[in-house]
Amino acid sequence: MSALDLAHHLREQLEALGMTITEASARSGISRQTWHRLLQADIDEAKLSTLVKVANVLETHVLTLLTVYFQRKPIEQYATRQEHLHLH
């Protein structure tokens, strides 16, 4: 499992959406400090409710984030929530 993989994925998603940490914080209701910690891989654990909010802001599915963190599997097939839902 890797917080570094998750941090890398979150950064890529923010960049793809052209979103700043400040915008992500405002849209998610998650503090900028928490976003910074997630993006710096400075986390031991995260609440599922936090990951759901992150996924919603990044227009992805929470299972994508969990997959990146726990299994390090390719996540390209889960680029958006809609694509994920169509796969299952």
KEVOFI-435554 format. One record per residue (C-alpha): x, y, z. Coordinates in Angstrom, 3 decimals, m for minus. Example, Ala and Ser with C-alpha at 12.3 -4.5 7.8 and 13.67 -1.06 7.14 Angstrom:
2
<zalo><x>12.300</x><y>m4.500</y><z>7.800</z></zalo>
<zalo><x>13.670</x><y>m1.060</y><z>7.140</z></zalo>
***
This chain:
88
<zalo><x>0.000</x><y>0.000</y><z>0.000</z></zalo>
<zalo><x>1.269</x><y>3.391</y><z>m0.741</z></zalo>
<zalo><x>0.319</x><y>6.849</y><z>0.344</z></zalo>
<zalo><x>2.843</x><y>8.031</y><z>m2.261</z></zalo>
<zalo><x>0.854</x><y>6.389</y><z>m5.058</z></zalo>
<zalo><x>m2.316</x><y>8.014</y><z>m3.787</z></zalo>
<zalo><x>m0.634</x><y>11.415</y><z>m3.486</z></zalo>
<zalo><x>0.668</x><y>11.130</y><z>m7.049</z></zalo>
<zalo><x>m2.780</x><y>10.182</y><z>m8.335</z></zalo>
<zalo><x>m4.464</x><y>13.059</y><z>m6.482</z></zalo>
<zalo><x>m1.964</x><y>15.542</y><z>m7.908</z></zalo>
<zalo><x>m2.553</x><y>14.232</y><z>m11.429</z></zalo>
<zalo><x>m6.318</x><y>14.525</y><z>m11.034</z></zalo>
<zalo><x>m6.122</x><y>18.060</y><z>m9.652</z></zalo>
<zalo><x>m3.853</x><y>19.066</y><z>m12.524</z></zalo>
<zalo><x>m6.107</x><y>17.427</y><z>m15.122</z></zalo>
<zalo><x>m9.063</x><y>19.380</y><z>m13.759</z></zalo>
<zalo><x>m7.051</x><y>22.603</y><z>m13.508</z></zalo>
<zalo><x>m7.978</x><y>22.839</y><z>m9.841</z></zalo>
<zalo><x>m5.957</x><y>24.379</y><z>m7.022</z></zalo>
<zalo><x>m5.819</x><y>23.060</y><z>m3.480</z></zalo>
<zalo><x>m7.795</x><y>26.102</y><z>m2.375</z></zalo>
<zalo><x>m10.555</x><y>25.296</y><z>m4.883</z></zalo>
<zalo><x>m10.535</x><y>21.615</y><z>m3.945</z></zalo>
<zalo><x>m10.794</x><y>22.552</y><z>m0.286</z></zalo>
<zalo><x>m13.717</x><y>24.895</y><z>m0.884</z></zalo>
<zalo><x>m15.586</x><y>22.373</y><z>m3.036</z></zalo>
<zalo><x>m15.009</x><y>19.423</y><z>m0.726</z></zalo>
<zalo><x>m15.313</x><y>20.977</y><z>2.700</z></zalo>
<zalo><x>m11.950</x><y>19.400</y><z>3.552</z></zalo>
<zalo><x>m9.335</x><y>21.697</y><z>5.055</z></zalo>
<zalo><x>m6.378</x><y>22.857</y><z>2.989</z></zalo>
<zalo><x>m4.146</x><y>21.293</y><z>5.638</z></zalo>
<zalo><x>m5.722</x><y>17.885</y><z>5.033</z></zalo>
<zalo><x>m5.353</x><y>18.303</y><z>1.258</z></zalo>
<zalo><x>m1.683</x><y>19.214</y><z>1.736</z></zalo>
<zalo><x>m1.154</x><y>16.159</y><z>3.925</z></zalo>
<zalo><x>m2.813</x><y>13.905</y><z>1.337</z></zalo>
<zalo><x>m0.733</x><y>15.419</y><z>m1.468</z></zalo>
<zalo><x>2.489</x><y>15.061</y><z>0.526</z></zalo>
<zalo><x>1.697</x><y>11.429</y><z>1.450</z></zalo>
<zalo><x>1.768</x><y>12.527</y><z>5.077</z></zalo>
<zalo><x>m1.080</x><y>10.275</y><z>6.173</z></zalo>
<zalo><x>m1.278</x><y>7.111</y><z>8.204</z></zalo>
<zalo><x>m4.985</x><y>6.702</y><z>7.618</z></zalo>
<zalo><x>m7.865</x><y>8.659</y><z>6.160</z></zalo>
<zalo><x>m11.550</x><y>8.498</y><z>6.959</z></zalo>
<zalo><x>m13.706</x><y>6.947</y><z>4.283</z></zalo>
<zalo><x>m15.910</x><y>10.050</y><z>4.406</z></zalo>
<zalo><x>m12.862</x><y>12.171</y><z>3.538</z></zalo>
<zalo><x>m11.966</x><y>9.932</y><z>0.606</z></zalo>
<zalo><x>m15.553</x><y>10.097</y><z>m0.668</z></zalo>
<zalo><x>m15.381</x><y>13.904</y><z>m0.626</z></zalo>
<zalo><x>m12.006</x><y>13.848</y><z>m2.376</z></zalo>
<zalo><x>m13.330</x><y>11.465</y><z>m5.033</z></zalo>
<zalo><x>m16.377</x><y>13.636</y><z>m5.664</z></zalo>
<zalo><x>m14.291</x><y>16.766</y><z>m6.147</z></zalo>
<zalo><x>m11.884</x><y>14.926</y><z>m8.450</z></zalo>
<zalo><x>m14.777</x><y>13.486</y><z>m10.464</z></zalo>
<zalo><x>m13.726</x><y>9.930</y><z>m9.807</z></zalo>
<zalo><x>m15.010</x><y>7.021</y><z>m7.761</z></zalo>
<zalo><x>m13.858</x><y>6.388</y><z>m4.208</z></zalo>
<zalo><x>m12.999</x><y>2.807</y><z>m5.201</z></zalo>
<zalo><x>m10.410</x><y>4.230</y><z>m7.573</z></zalo>
<zalo><x>m8.679</x><y>5.970</y><z>m4.681</z></zalo>
<zalo><x>m8.809</x><y>2.846</y><z>m2.545</z></zalo>
<zalo><x>m7.424</x><y>0.772</y><z>m5.416</z></zalo>
<zalo><x>m4.535</x><y>3.169</y><z>m5.898</z></zalo>
<zalo><x>m3.754</x><y>3.147</y><z>m2.183</z></zalo>
<zalo><x>m4.136</x><y>m0.536</y><z>m1.382</z></zalo>
<zalo><x>m3.442</x><y>m2.462</y><z>m4.562</z></zalo>
<zalo><x>m1.360</x><y>m0.220</y><z>m6.803</z></zalo>
<zalo><x>m3.266</x><y>m1.486</y><z>m9.833</z></zalo>
<zalo><x>m3.605</x><y>0.549</y><z>m13.011</z></zalo>
<zalo><x>m6.489</x><y>2.962</y><z>m12.592</z></zalo>
<zalo><x>m6.843</x><y>4.329</y><z>m16.103</z></zalo>
<zalo><x>m10.021</x><y>2.299</y><z>m16.554</z></zalo>
<zalo><x>m11.588</x><y>4.219</y><z>m13.679</z></zalo>
<zalo><x>m10.862</x><y>7.715</y><z>m14.954</z></zalo>
<zalo><x>m14.352</x><y>8.965</y><z>m14.179</z></zalo>
<zalo><x>m17.190</x><y>7.818</y><z>m11.990</z></zalo>
<zalo><x>m19.372</x><y>7.226</y><z>m15.061</z></zalo>
<zalo><x>m16.762</x><y>5.016</y><z>m16.700</z></zalo>
<zalo><x>m16.394</x><y>3.056</y><z>m13.463</z></zalo>
<zalo><x>m20.128</x><y>2.457</y><z>m13.214</z></zalo>
<zalo><x>m20.285</x><y>1.223</y><z>m16.799</z></zalo>
<zalo><x>m17.552</x><y>m1.319</y><z>m16.135</z></zalo>
<zalo><x>m19.506</x><y>m3.074</y><z>m13.396</z></zalo>
***
